[in-house]
Amino acid sequence: MKVFENISLKEYNTFGIDVKARRLVVIEPDDEVPPQDGEVQVIGAGSNMVFTKDYDGTVITLSNTFHLSPLTSHLVTAWGGMVMDDLIRWTLDNGLYGLENLSAIPGTVGASAVQNVGAYGAEAKDFIESVEVYDLQERRHCTFSNADCHFAYRDSFFKHHPNRYLILRVTYRLSREFVPNLSYKALEGQPHASAQQLREAITELRWSKLPRPEEHGSAGSFFKNPVVDDAVVVRLKVDYPDMPVYPVNKLSAGWLIDKAGWKGRTQGRAGVWPKNALVLYNAGDCTGDEVRALAAAIQQDVKQKFGVALDPEAIII
Ligand SMILES: Cc1cc2nc3c(=O)[nH]c(=O)nc-3n(C[C@H](O)[C@H](O)[C@H](O)COP(=O)(O)OP(=O)(O)OC[C@H]3O[C@@H](n4cnc5c(N)ncnc54)[C@H](O)[C@@H]3O)c2cc1C
């Protein structure tokens, strides 16, 4: 275990925001989780977070050590701090299939269960067998089955109990047979002889639309796609017949932001990604407050133009 005092979190969040934590505890796979007093914030790779000020408490994170144990021919248990994409690469190299559509999503194994990460027609919940946690409040280990996790779209039981359960390990149930999931429109009809080829196609598609964290800081999709009433869809379709609507009455936040004229614009040192209006990015050493101000301006404008409220998907601290 490593403990740092008064440390910058710039390297611990993909937005690259330079705030300090009073204390940072980095836990290794063999460590006992130490008791914590005072306020605690659990982070993974900080790829869905925006820090707006110094954190006057303890930030806990797991080391990104590559540490996993195959349990049976279909089950594999991975350390919560492992980079999710490293796990996916390993599974494909070892003939275990299912996670390939989640390739290259930034972040850790532990967060995949908190966020129920999803992309290109797949979601983590479809492969998670169980989640081993340390309950920071009750100071004991326990295991959640898939049903206990109450997974939903980018949601889980853990999201509703923030900073209480430290996810130490996640067990995934995978398949020995590669059945390509081509349900996402851009993948339809593409021949993918192997999971590796599908992984490469997905990775390429991803980075054609999103900023690479090592080049431009961001938290990925900043807003959730809003779900609205029938009456709102009917009203908007009159003025915008080409507006995309997904089941059930889900609108595209990116489309609304683009239509409101924000794509490619900057405000202060925060900007809207030119190739994807759903992504806010760090246009040059921005602060969390600049990101928050840009998000608020977009929310206000979209509300005024379309009468639709946008909620952030990113966690603002
Ligand atoms: C460029 C880019 C593209 C992205 N694309 C996608 C995408 O396609 N699909 C998608 O779903 N997401 C996407 N994201 C968002 C992000 O990758 C996911 O939310 C990811 O799961 C976050 O992982 P993390 O380890 O960085 O978690 P963090 O951002 O550090 O934390 C996220 C939440 O999980 C909690 N948490 C983290 N680790 C643990 C743990 N071990 N125990 C308990 N709680 C924990 C935190 O407290 C926080 O509430 C993208 C982000 C970026 C920057």
The ligand as an SDF file (V2000), in Angstrom:
LIG
                    3D

 53 58  0  0  0  0  0  0  0  0999 V2000
  -12.5260    8.9710  -23.9560 C   0  0  0  0  0  0  0  0  0  0  0  0
  -13.5250    8.2580  -23.0680 C   0  0  0  0  0  0  0  0  0  0  0  0
  -14.4240    7.3610  -23.6340 C   0  0  0  0  0  0  0  0  0  0  0  0
  -15.3720    6.7110  -22.8320 C   0  0  0  0  0  0  0  0  0  0  0  0
  -16.2380    5.8150  -23.4290 N   0  0  0  0  0  0  0  0  0  0  0  0
  -17.1340    5.1500  -22.6650 C   0  0  0  0  0  0  0  0  0  0  0  0
  -18.0260    4.1950  -23.2600 C   0  0  0  0  0  0  0  0  0  0  0  0
  -18.0120    3.9560  -24.4530 O   0  0  0  0  0  0  0  0  0  0  0  0
  -18.8930    3.5710  -22.4460 N   0  0  0  0  0  0  0  0  0  0  0  0
  -18.9250    3.7830  -21.1040 C   0  0  0  0  0  0  0  0  0  0  0  0
  -19.7490    3.1520  -20.4150 O   0  0  0  0  0  0  0  0  0  0  0  0
  -18.0930    4.6690  -20.5180 N   0  0  0  0  0  0  0  0  0  0  0  0
  -17.2140    5.3560  -21.2640 C   0  0  0  0  0  0  0  0  0  0  0  0
  -16.3720    6.2720  -20.6870 N   0  0  0  0  0  0  0  0  0  0  0  0
  -16.4750    6.5480  -19.2460 C   0  0  0  0  0  0  0  0  0  0  0  0
  -15.5060    5.7190  -18.3750 C   0  0  0  0  0  0  0  0  0  0  0  0
  -14.5530    5.0970  -19.1800 O   0  0  0  0  0  0  0  0  0  0  0  0
  -16.2660    4.6540  -17.5720 C   0  0  0  0  0  0  0  0  0  0  0  0
  -17.2460    5.2510  -16.7530 O   0  0  0  0  0  0  0  0  0  0  0  0
  -15.2960    3.8320  -16.7010 C   0  0  0  0  0  0  0  0  0  0  0  0
  -15.9720    2.7410  -16.1290 O   0  0  0  0  0  0  0  0  0  0  0  0
  -14.6840    4.6610  -15.5950 C   0  0  0  0  0  0  0  0  0  0  0  0
  -13.6550    3.9100  -15.0290 O   0  0  0  0  0  0  0  0  0  0  0  0
  -12.6510    4.5230  -13.9930 P   0  0  0  0  0  0  0  0  0  0  0  0
  -11.8440    3.4030  -13.4530 O   0  0  0  0  0  0  0  0  0  0  0  0
  -11.9170    5.6210  -14.6000 O   0  0  0  0  0  0  0  0  0  0  0  0
  -13.6610    5.0490  -12.8770 O   0  0  0  0  0  0  0  0  0  0  0  0
  -13.7060    6.4900  -12.1890 P   0  0  0  0  0  0  0  0  0  0  0  0
  -14.0670    7.5130  -13.2100 O   0  0  0  0  0  0  0  0  0  0  0  0
  -12.4820    6.7010  -11.3980 O   0  0  0  0  0  0  0  0  0  0  0  0
  -14.9260    6.2570  -11.2080 O   0  0  0  0  0  0  0  0  0  0  0  0
  -16.2290    6.1080  -11.7050 C   0  0  0  0  0  0  0  0  0  0  0  0
  -17.1570    5.7220  -10.5280 C   0  0  0  0  0  0  0  0  0  0  0  0
  -16.8170    4.4150  -10.1000 O   0  0  0  0  0  0  0  0  0  0  0  0
  -16.4250    4.4390   -8.7180 C   0  0  0  0  0  0  0  0  0  0  0  0
  -15.3240    3.4860   -8.5930 N   0  0  0  0  0  0  0  0  0  0  0  0
  -14.2210    3.3950   -9.3720 C   0  0  0  0  0  0  0  0  0  0  0  0
  -13.4680    2.3440   -8.9950 N   0  0  0  0  0  0  0  0  0  0  0  0
  -14.1150    1.7710   -7.9460 C   0  0  0  0  0  0  0  0  0  0  0  0
  -13.8500    0.6460   -7.0970 C   0  0  0  0  0  0  0  0  0  0  0  0
  -12.7670   -0.1300   -7.2480 N   0  0  0  0  0  0  0  0  0  0  0  0
  -14.7390    0.3710   -6.1010 N   0  0  0  0  0  0  0  0  0  0  0  0
  -15.8620    1.1150   -5.9290 C   0  0  0  0  0  0  0  0  0  0  0  0
  -16.1590    2.1920   -6.6790 N   0  0  0  0  0  0  0  0  0  0  0  0
  -15.2900    2.4960   -7.6830 C   0  0  0  0  0  0  0  0  0  0  0  0
  -16.0400    5.8710   -8.4160 C   0  0  0  0  0  0  0  0  0  0  0  0
  -16.2310    6.2010   -7.0490 O   0  0  0  0  0  0  0  0  0  0  0  0
  -17.0120    6.6180   -9.3140 C   0  0  0  0  0  0  0  0  0  0  0  0
  -18.2680    6.6990   -8.6940 O   0  0  0  0  0  0  0  0  0  0  0  0
  -15.3960    6.9400  -21.4450 C   0  0  0  0  0  0  0  0  0  0  0  0
  -14.4710    7.8100  -20.8710 C   0  0  0  0  0  0  0  0  0  0  0  0
  -13.5370    8.4530  -21.6730 C   0  0  0  0  0  0  0  0  0  0  0  0
  -12.5230    9.3820  -21.0280 C   0  0  0  0  0  0  0  0  0  0  0  0
  1  2  1  0
  2  3  1  0
  2 52  2  0
  3  4  2  0
  4  5  1  0
  4 50  1  0
  5  6  2  0
  6  7  1  0
  6 13  1  0
  7  8  2  0
  7  9  1  0
  9 10  1  0
 10 11  2  0
 10 12  1  0
 12 13  2  0
 13 14  1  0
 14 15  1  0
 14 50  1  0
 15 16  1  0
 16 17  1  0
 16 18  1  0
 18 19  1  0
 18 20  1  0
 20 21  1  0
 20 22  1  0
 22 23  1  0
 23 24  1  0
 24 25  2  0
 24 26  1  0
 24 27  1  0
 27 28  1  0
 28 29  2  0
 28 30  1  0
 28 31  1  0
 31 32  1  0
 32 33  1  0
 33 34  1  0
 33 48  1  0
 34 35  1  0
 35 36  1  0
 35 46  1  0
 36 37  1  0
 36 45  1  0
 37 38  2  0
 38 39  1  0
 39 40  1  0
 39 45  2  0
 40 41  1  0
 40 42  2  0
 42 43  1  0
 43 44  2  0
 44 45  1  0
 46 47  1  0
 46 48  1  0
 48 49  1  0
 50 51  2  0
 51 52  1  0
 52 53  1  0
M  END
$$$$
